[in-house]
Amino acid sequence: MSNSTDEILQVISLFRHGKRNSFMNFETNQEYSTDLCEDSLITTINKGKKFINKYFNKFPASPFNKKDFKCYISDSIRTIKSIIYRLIDFIPKEDFKSMNQKELKEYTLKNIPNTIYDDKIFKSYEYCDLISSKYCNLDPNYKKLFEEIENEISKKSKKALEVYKKYLNHPIYKGKTYEYFKICFISDFLFFIAPEVQKNFNEEQLIIKDVMGKLKANKRMIDLNNANKNANLCFSHQLICNYYEEMDKIRKNSEDQKKIILLSAHDLYLNCLLNFLEIEDKSKFEYYFDDEINFIIFRKKGHEKLYFRVEYNDDVLEIPFSTLENKKECELDTLMDKIKKEYLVHSYEEIMDFCHLKTEKEFYPSN
């Protein structure tokens, strides 16, 4: 880890929302709110406190002000509430439990400085649907995962296999292009449906849950979702370009540079950042509720050169493309050059064209 005397200039933190229940009971088709679980709010609150104590505990006043702070929020209730509870010590207290989505958005826009709801970033899982499907289907590990699940369930119970296949053909998937959603939604139902529903699971449901848990099916599916570099480009283009814009303000010492940038997001965005960073071994990353990836821009004591490091929760990651001997640090210019070469060469319109498979051209410029 960097020396404690390093001057932190900026932290860009992308975090998954706090714990929530599944929105669908596969047996009854009853839908539920995907609000944060009340009994788990303290985890989200403590994550916010830990963040400020770790990076900005010497700040003379609240760092969450118009000059130093900006946040980007996905517009689901669970992501809006997650940023509210992470900043709960710095904003007015209200009855958030009773607020609907529109009211929550109005509250954040009024009370949290520089709040931005950006669909180009947070709806990317929708507009890269087709291209993710294409590359997933070309990956042999994709088919292998489904075969493993089916084989392990069939070993334990033919009836459980029938139930599993019924879940795979649920009408909720109508209009979905790729299989990621199937594993995701089944996993949600089995692991995150409300406790009062889970306590009534039958033997077949428990068998499916046990198999998918042991095979880490949902985690493996997330890792496959944007494993292909082209698919990850499509998914994360707007996010990474946004990172570039904010970090470049630090590099140029712009008047509107921000010390803290928070992004309240979903599990797939944690995965796509690891893919961008070229982290190959993802075995230790679960993308669990309240997990976060922090990009820390800093200056070493007595030097003007800018560096960055990446932390997943409390772990400092090695950066494969760093040119430094210590791979847990990287020159900021190296990161910026990577983004410029791989991401900034494409406009948003070109990315949309590519995501929707209107062109099959190779999207990466030659070296």
Secondary structure by P-SEA (a helix, b strand, c coil): cccccccccbbbbbbccccccccccccccbbbbccccccaaaaaaaaaaaaaaaccccccccccccccbbbbbcccaaaaaaaaaaacccccccccccccaaaaaaaaaccccccccccccccccccaaaaaaaaaaacaaaaaaaaaaaaaaaaccaaaaaaaaaaaacccccccccaaaaaaaaaaaaccccaaaaaaccaaaaaaaaaaaaaaaaaaaaaaccccaaaaaaacaaaaaaaaaaaaaaaacccccccbbbbbccaaaaaaaaaaacccccccccccccccccbbbbbcccccbbbbbbbcccbbbbbccccccccccccaaaaaaaaaaccccccaaaaaaaaaccccccccccc
